[in-house]
């Protein structure tokens, strides 16, 4: 089990970043919450298509689960092809968000939670909140 | 002669100047008006052309034959715009990110990608007051304006005096519009905002190696810093247009001033004389520079 978490930097104590395509860092943990891998987001500075590229990256890394704040429509379209489970609504640190996942406090999603280009504006103006249907 | 009329800042009077210049020249020259502001074209409001033809403009987008695709990922690697995602048994194309460069089809080892046109807007051609008029209309929500601008510019007739009305700013659509021009007239206003964006536009034109001159609109308001900037940077100021109630009233009615005033027609003809002189001087310097470089 490989869980990808969107963060501001490396380590379990780093704050999470609620953007998917343009978060600076990804921390990958196992089902015990131990770090198995860390990586800077290669698409953080992409002029366009950051969500698509980030989805490609996360899937290429072999992640089974993604914990994020929000996910846009193009990223979701790309992520959906792989069967990765996506949960939104993380907050606090990387370790906090793993606990939120374990305690089933996050929202599993099948629909995008923000419009495209959301991450480029540095937040604000999105729909937010997720539209969970459960059933994963 | 290809003259581009541009500005860093929006709303400085590019179209007003371009339209009046075109009309002032039309009596003695064959003039072509190319409105490259495809996101919000508005020169037709002044010139009221009769449009004779409309053509669709498109960009090529990849279409993948999944029977041939082996999901090797080469197309994704060569795409600079993240328009393709490839997974172990799946491939996705994001058309709205595609710039139509054709690299994916070119590099696909299986020849699984063909390029199919995607409409991005239309090109309309017509005649107004004896001027050959061409503009483009980008589909709302479409991000890829440069290919449409190229399609509009594809209608240029080098036998004529070509006036290109560029969009504001200094990014891709503006670069696409002014590229290939012999001279660029930058329309600005004497305000801190006009100055800031003028200096960006001057830097852009230096990178493109296009000689520039400046027209200061609403010249009797604001401050002298635009003049100081032009002197310091060696960019000639070719015309001043005052902040004038009559001009504003005509503008408000969508009327070009040269159709109502022979004084203004002569002033715009005077501007053209200065533009051609400045363009010739710049071309002369360029030849000199090349001769020096050649030893």
Interface residues (C-beta under 8 A of the other chain):
Chain A: X43 X46 X47 X48 X49 X50 X52 X53 X55 X56 X59 X74 X77 X78 X81 X82
Chain B: X76 X81 X82 X83 X85 X86 X87 X90 X92 X94 X97 X143
